[in-house]
Amino acid sequence: MKRYGSVIKVKPEWEESYKQIHAHTWAGVLEKITACNIRNYSIFLRDGYLFSYVEDVGNDFAGDMAKMAEDPVTQAWWKFTDLCQEPVAS
């Protein structure tokens, strides 16, 4: 098993919407996450930043992430949730 983490910001005006959206994550998105060998997917919100943590139980993380990115339901979810997020300045 490998562990991965990431950080992204939540737009302040979208923080409450982000919480509501993720309280009702679409079933198809959750099914695809599991099918792509992701377990223990956790997202923590603190001071406007989202910290995500996942455990990968597969043998091809990049391939699994490509499969996830090709999924129409996941693409629609990302389009929906991307409204709430912005990259972290480097």
GUDOVEX-49889 format. One line per field, with one value per residue: residue in one letter; residue number from 1; x, y, z of N, C-alpha, C in turn. Coordinates in steps of 0.02 Angstrom, whole numbers. Layout:
residuo: (A:...);
num: (NUM:...);
n_c1: (X:...);
n_c2: (Y:...);
n_c3: (Z:...);
ca_c1: (X:...);
ca_c2: (Y:...);
ca_c3: (Z:...);
c_c1: (X:...);
c_c2: (Y:...);
c_c3: (Z:...);
! end
This chain:
residuo: (M:K:R:Y:G:S:V:I:K:V:K:P:E:W:E:E:S:Y:K:Q:I:H:A:H:T:W:A:G:V:L:E:K:I:T:A:C:N:I:R:N:Y:S:I:F:L:R:D:G:Y:L:F:S:Y:V:E:D:V:G:N:D:F:A:G:D:M:A:K:M:A:E:D:P:V:T:Q:A:W:W:K:F:T:D:L:C:Q:E:P:V:A:S);
num: (1:2:3:4:5:6:7:8:9:10:11:12:13:14:15:16:17:18:19:20:21:22:23:24:25:26:27:28:29:30:31:32:33:34:35:36:37:38:39:40:41:42:43:44:45:46:47:48:49:50:51:52:53:54:55:56:57:58:59:60:61:62:63:64:65:66:67:68:69:70:71:72:73:74:75:76:77:78:79:80:81:82:83:84:85:86:87:88:89:90);
n_c1: (42:24:37:-39:-44:-121:-141:-256:-341:-495:-614:-660:-795:-861:-850:-950:-1039:-955:-939:-1071:-1090:-996:-1048:-1141:-1087:-1083:-1142:-1087:-961:-899:-899:-812:-693:-665:-654:-538:-439:-421:-419:-475:-497:-481:-529:-480:-527:-456:-434:-464:-397:-387:-341:-298:-297:-251:-253:-172:-204:-173:-72:-35:-38:-37:-99:-224:-271:-282:-385:-487:-496:-547:-677:-845:-939:-858:-789:-892:-921:-800:-802:-908:-864:-746:-778:-774:-643:-468:-302:-156:-45:119);
n_c2: (-58:112:282:439:617:779:957:1089:1244:1306:1411:1552:1599:1486:1388:1335:1279:1184:1095:1046:988:883:811:739:652:588:425:355:413:375:237:226:273:169:63:100:65:144:177:225:365:525:690:841:995:1148:1309:1362:1279:1125:967:819:641:482:305:191:37:-33:-83:5:157:276:229:191:316:378:301:340:475:466:429:468:507:542:647:740:763:821:938:1001:1013:1084:1217:1263:1267:1316:1326:1306:1435:1433);
n_c3: (0:-40:11:-20:-28:-40:-67:-79:-106:-38:-108:-19:-24:-62:33:124:32:-25:82:93:-34:-30:74:14:-85:-249:-289:-398:-410:-291:-310:-420:-364:-274:-367:-429:-344:-229:-60:104:85:131:173:239:306:340:393:266:180:94:139:74:88:35:18:-83:-148:-258:-402:-498:-491:-570:-687:-636:-594:-717:-773:-687:-719:-847:-831:-857:-757:-649:-710:-725:-591:-547:-624:-566:-430:-446:-454:-326:-286:-285:-348:-244:-213:-275);
ca_c1: (0:59:-3:-31:-79:-121:-169:-287:-380:-566:-632:-698:-867:-888:-834:-1010:-1063:-909:-957:-1135:-1078:-961:-1090:-1184:-1047:-1119:-1125:-1042:-894:-873:-887:-752:-636:-651:-632:-470:-394:-412:-451:-464:-493:-503:-516:-484:-531:-430:-413:-472:-357:-409:-287:-326:-255:-277:-210:-177:-190:-160:-3:-24:-74:-47:-149:-289:-293:-302:-452:-534:-503:-586:-745:-890:-970:-805:-776:-947:-911:-744:-824:-952:-826:-693:-803:-761:-573:-417:-235:-115:10:184);
ca_c2: (0:176:337:501:674:839:1017:1138:1293:1315:1481:1568:1605:1420:1340:1299:1237:1127:1047:1016:946:822:772:699:631:544:354:334:437:331:171:231:278:101:23:122:42:194:163:274:432:573:760:883:1067:1189:1377:1373:1231:1055:919:753:584:420:245:155:-34:-63:-88:53:218:321:199:195:386:391:271:382:537:451:412:525:528:577:710:785:780:868:1002:1028:1031:1131:1285:1279:1259:1352:1299:1338:1472:1401);
ca_c3: (0:-42:35:-57:0:-81:-36:-124:-68:-50:-114:43:-36:-79:85:148:-24:-31:134:75:-93:-10:119:-30:-142:-294:-283:-453:-395:-239:-341:-462:-319:-251:-424:-446:-291:-178:4:157:56:182:158:299:292:394:375:195:141:94:142:59:102:7:17:-146:-138:-324:-426:-552:-469:-627:-731:-603:-595:-786:-780:-651:-758:-907:-811:-867:-693:-612:-745:-707:-520:-544:-652:-514:-370:-463:-441:-256:-270:-322:-333:-193:-245:-259);
c_c1: (44:10:13:-70:-76:-154:-197:-327:-454:-578:-676:-773:-900:-879:-895:-1039:-1020:-927:-1021:-1128:-1047:-999:-1136:-1146:-1085:-1095:-1077:-971:-862:-857:-823:-689:-616:-624:-560:-422:-378:-452:-436:-452:-523:-485:-529:-484:-505:-407:-414:-432:-387:-348:-318:-273:-289:-226:-225:-158:-177:-86:14:-64:-88:-100:-219:-315:-314:-372:-504:-548:-545:-660:-791:-922:-919:-790:-830:-940:-856:-763:-867:-911:-770:-714:-782:-686:-528:-349:-202:-57:76:238);
c_c2: (62:230:400:556:733:896:1061:1186:1289:1390:1498:1571:1538:1369:1301:1255:1175:1074:1010:967:879:781:726:679:580:472:331:356:391:262:172:236:208:58:40:111:95:174:220:344:481:643:800:956:1105:1256:1389:1327:1161:1011:851:699:523:365:208:82:-71:-65:-36:117:264:294:203:267:406:362:314:446:527:439:473:551:567:644:761:808:832:937:1038:1053:1081:1203:1309:1286:1304:1324:1338:1372:1439:1452);
c_c3: (0:-20:-5:-23:-49:-42:-91:-80:-86:-56:-55:32:-52:-23:109:94:-32:20:117:16:-71:42:80:-94:-183:-288:-337:-442:-342:-266:-383:-419:-295:-308:-445:-389:-238:-116:52:129:106:160:222:278:352:366:300:150:149:91:128:69:71:16:-47:-134:-204:-340:-479:-536:-528:-674:-701:-604:-666:-799:-745:-691:-821:-893:-818:-802:-652:-644:-727:-635:-513:-571:-600:-454:-384:-453:-372:-241:-311:-302:-277:-230:-225:-246);
! end
